[in-house]
Amino acid sequence: MPSDTTEIFRILTVAPNLIQIEVLDADQFKQDASDFTIGSYLKISDDSNTSIIALVQSFKIKETTIGGTAATTKPSFILDAQPIGFLDENGKFKRGGQQIAIPPNNVSIADDAILKGIYESVEEEKKFCFANLAQKQNIEIAVDGDKFFSKHIAVVGSTGSGKSGTVARILQEGISPSADQTQRGVLNNTHILLFDLHGEYKTAFPKSKKLDVNNLVLPYWLMNSEELEEMFIESNENNSHNQISQFRYSVIQNKKKHNPSVVNPSYDSPLYFSLKEVHTFITNLNNEVVGKADTENARPKLSDGTLIDDRCAYYFDQTRTFVVYSTAAATKASNGPFNGEFDRFVMRLESKINDDRLAFLLKPKKTATTEFTTEDFPTILKQFIGYNDDGKDNITIIDLSEFH
């Protein structure tokens, strides 16, 4: 591009979000800018050498009549460009607006030095590259890795545009050791957890740790209160408040039973409890009959005459048989406060526990006869974010395509 471009370009409009440039000599322009396309970058300067960088967004053809009606028509082009930043006094690119003298008198195509200043200006130790500029394949797109991975990122596009490939490329670069790490022989301290909804990322990461419905360990006792109640409680039932209160009570008491060293465990504490025992507890509440004789004080009464002072000591281990309802003075007994109220609740708990599709969640087994407990929490956590000891990449793919 020649230093004097006034015979090739003419500035028509300068606005905060639009600069219109007429290309007066299309033949010369094509000769000087053979690789110029929509998406190319322009440098627009004034006499004081203040420069704006603009991105070409569209163009249109303008026909100009030369020498009157009998003369031929000479086409010219009008480029619409959006300002994206400016070059400061040191030639460093900065995003944002900048005042420029009116009218600016020089237009040129941004060279590689300017493009590298835009896309490769990140500090070396924070530089993260995963793509090249479409218009100039020799220009790497560098971002601040700390900022990039500490914020939410959206990869959007139409079907078939390459969203999955882009995500795979970003993650592949994220787990690759830098040149400095390779030279020093240290690990890339990256932990990536990828939820694969359609089972499409395994081939992109052949050395990844893969979890699926067959080997994923995700015990139910890691769920918080909202998740537990969403799983087991029907909020539209009339007695849902009683279901919640007794389920909450039984879960907390069962956590205390299985974690005696923990002081005051809460409903949300990630501590082991036995869902089967909680189901047994609710079943006993649903069948409970209390003695009404003078000395029995409305305590739960078993069929062998045992009076229960502490439900937690009797209701977790097995389903109990209670005395029969009676109005006789000697054997007077009546239904407990929740007798018959939890019929649907008990059936729901049982159906969830016996649903093989939820086995990975509700019946995770450490061995054929033992469950994962609180002591196994580090092992459970390591399957997601722990370092691999078998030479695999530090990325874990959770294949959700088989979950129904």
N, C-alpha and C positions, 0 to 999 in steps of 0.2 A: 504494500500500500504506500503510495507516495506521501511525502511529508505534507504537501499542500493538497488537501482533499476538497477544497471549496468548489472545484469543477466537477467533482463526483457526487458530493452530498450537499444537501441544503436542509437546515433545521426548520421545520414548520411549526411545531408545537412543543412547548416545554411546560409540563405540569407535574405535581408531586408524584403522580402514579402513571404518567404517560409522556413519552417523548416521541414525536412523529418526525421521521427523517425521509426526505425525498432523495432517491438515487437518480441523479441527473443523467449520468452516462452508464447505462446498463452494460454495454459491451466492455468498457474499461473495468467496471465493478466485477463482472464475471471473470475477467482475466486476472484481476488482483486477488480475488476471494473465491477460488474454485470450490473450497470446502465449506462455504458459508451456508448455514441452514437456519430454520426456525429453532430457537434454543441457543444460538450463538451469542457471544458477548461483544458489546461495543464499548469503546472508551470515548467519551464525549468531553471535550476540554474547551476552556476559554483562554483569553490572552494571558491571564495570570497563572496559567498552568494548573488551575483547579480542574479536577477530572471526576466525572461521574461514570460509574459502570452500570450498564443497562443490559437487560436480557431481551432479545428479540422474540416477540410473541406471535406476530402475524405480519402479513404484507398484502398489499393490493396494487393493482396495475392502474396507472393514470396515463391516459393518452394525451399528448400535447401536439397541437397543430402547428406546423412550421411553414411560414411563407404564405399564409392566407389559405383560402378554400381550395385552391388548386394544388397546394403543396401536399406533401406526404405527411403522415402522422408518425411521430417518434414516441414510442412508449417509454414511460419511466415507472419506477416503483416507489411506493411509500411504505416504509417500515414502521410498525408500532412496537416500541420497546418500553419495558418497565424498568425504572431505576431500582437497583438493589443495594447500592452503597456507593462509596466514594474512596478515592485515594488521598490520604493525608499528606502533609508536607514531606514526610519521609518515604512516601510511596507505598505505605502499608494500607491494605484494604480494610475498611470499616463499614459495617452495615449501618443503614440509616440515611437520613437526608443530608444534603450539603448545598449551600448557596452557590450558584454559578452565574457568571455574568451573562446578560441577555444582549444579543443572541450569542450562544457559543459558536465558535468558528471552526472547530476541528472534530472530525469523526473518524475513528479508526477501529478496525477489528482488534479486540483484545488479544495480545500475544500470549505465549505460554508462560512467560514470567508473571504476567498479571493473573492468569488463571491459577498458577501455583500459589500465588499470594493469597488468593481467595480460599482455595481448598486444602492447602498444605501448610497453613500458618499455625497449626496447633503445636504446643510444646512437645518435644520429642518423647518425653517420658509418659505423656498422656495421650499420645497419638494412637488412634484406632482406625484402621483402614479396612474396608470390606468391598469397595467398588471403585470403578474408574469413571471419569466423566464421559458421557456418551459421545459428545462432540469431539473430545480429544482423549483417546484411549491411553495416552501416556501420562495423563494427569490423574493422580490418585485422589479419591475423596477421603479426607481425613477428618475425624470428629474427635472431640474430647471424650475419651472413653469413660472417665469418671462421671461426667454429666449424662452421657448417653445411656449408661446402664443404671443410673440412679433415678431415672424418670420413666414414665409410661411411654411405650413406643407403639405406634399403630402402623401396620403395613397393609395398605388398602389397594384395591385394584379389581378389575373385572375378572370373571372366570377365565382361567387359562393365561392370565397375564404374568404369572410367575411369582406369586406371593410366597408360596411354600419354598421355592428355590431361593428367594431372597432371605427368608428367615433362616434357612439352612446355611446359607453363605455367611450371614452375620454370626451365627453360633459357631460355625467352623473356625472363623477368625478369632472368636472370643476364647476358644479353648486352646488355640495354637500358642505355643511359647514364643515370646519375642526373641529377637536376635540376642539381646543381652542375657535373657534367661537361658537360652541354649548354650551360649558361651560359658556361663557360670555353672551350668549343669544343675539348675534348680527347677522345681516344679512351677507350673503356671497355677497360681492360687485362685483358680476359677471353679465355681460350683454352679452348674446349670441344671435345672430341673425342667424337663420339657414334657408337657401334657399333650400327647399325640392323639387327637380325637379320631383320626381316620387311618391310623397305622401307616403313615407315609414317610416317616423320617428314619426308619431303621437302616435303609440303604445309604442314606447320607452320612450316617455315623456308625460304620461297621464295628468300631471298637468301643461303642458306648455300653453302659450298663443298662439292661433292658428289664423292665418290670411289666408284667401283664396280669391277667386274672388268675394265672396259675401260680405265680410266685410273689405277688405283692402282699406285704404284711402291713395291714392297716387296721388294728384292733378297734372295736367299737368304743372302748373306754378312753380313747383319745378324743372323742367328740365332746364338744361343750354342751351346755344345758340346752341351748336353742336347737342344736342339731339332734340331740337325743329326743327332745319332745317332738320335733318335726317328723322324726322317724317313727315314733311309737304312739303318739297321742293324736286323736282326731279332735281338732279344736271345735268342730261344729256339734259335737255331742253334748247333751244337756249336763252330764256330770264330768265334763272334761276338767273342771277345776279340782275335783276330788282325785281324778286320775293323776293330774300333775302333782298334787301335794303328796300323795302316797308313793308315787314313783320317785319323786325327788327324795323323800324320806328314806325309802328302801335303798336307793343308790348310795346315798351318803353313809348310811349305816353299814352297807356292805363294803364300802371303801375302808371304813374304820376296821372292819373285821379282817380284811386281807392286807391292810397296811398299818399294823399296830404301832410302828415307830413314827408315823406321821401325825403331827399334832393338828387337830381340828381340820381335817380335809374338807374341801368344799365340793359343791355339786360340779363345778367346772374344773377341778383339779385333774390333771392327766394321770390318774392312778387306776390301777386295775380294780375292777369289780366283776363279779360273775353275773352275767345276764341271766343265766339259767336259774341262779339262786334268787335273783330279783323276781323272775317269773314265778317261782315257787312261793315267795313271800306274798305277792299280789294274789295268787291263787288261794292261799290260806286266809287272807283278808276277805276274799270273796265268799268263802265257805264258813267263816267264823260264826260260832254260837257262843254266847256268854251265859255263865251261871247267874241266876237271879235269886238264889237262896240268900237268907239274911247274912250269912258269913262269907259269901262268895264275892260280894261287892262288884258284880257285873264284870268279872274277869273272864277271859276266854277259857272255855272248859273243854278238854279233850274227852274222847269216848271212854277212856280209862279213869276218868275222874280228875285228872291232873288239871290244876288251875295255873294259868300262865300269868306271871307278873311281868316278864320281859319277852315281848314278841320276837325280838331279834335272836334270842337264844333258841327259839323253837321253829320259827317260820322259814328260815333260809335253807335248812338241810334237807327237808322232805315235806311232802304234802301230808297234812295232818287230817285225822278223822275226829270230828267233834261230836259232842252229845246231841241227842235229838231235841228239837224244839219241843217244849213242854209247858203246860200251864198248871200242872199239879204242884202242890205246895212243896213236897219233898224233893221233886226233881225239876223245879221250875227253871226254865232256860228260854232265852229268846235270841233272835238273830242279832249278830254283831252290827256295828254302825255301817259297814260296807257290804254286808251279806247280800249277794245277788246283784250288786250294783256294778261289778266289774266283769260281767259275763263277756261282753264284747271286747273289753280291754284284754282279758286273759287270752281269748282266742286270737286277737291281733298279735300279741307278743309271741304266741306259739307259732303262728303262721310265718312271722318274720324269721324266727329262729330256724325254722325248718325249710326256709326257702334257699335252695342250693345256689341261686344267683347271688345271694348275699353272703355266701359262705366265707369269702375273703374278708368280709367285714365283721360278721357276727360269730363266726366259728374259726378264727385263725388258729392253727395248731403249730406249736413249736416242735413237738414230736407227735406220734400217734396217740399218746395219752396225756400230753401236757399242753397247756396254753401259754401264750406270751403274757408275762406279768410285768409289774412295774420295774423289776430289776432288768428287764430286757429292753427298756426304753432306749438306751444308747445304741443297741443293735438295730432297733426299728428306725431310729433317726439316721443312722449311718447308711442305710440302704438308699436314702434320698440324697444326702449331701456329704457323705464321707468320702475320703480319698480311696481310690481303688488300689488294691495291692496286687492286682494281676495284670498290670500293663494296659488296662483299658483307659480310654479317654475319660476326662473328668466331667462327663455329662451323663445324666440318668434320664432315660426315656420311659415315661409311663404310658403304655399303649392302652388307650381307653376304647379302642374300636370294638373290643369283645364284651364290653360291659353293656348290659341292657337295662 
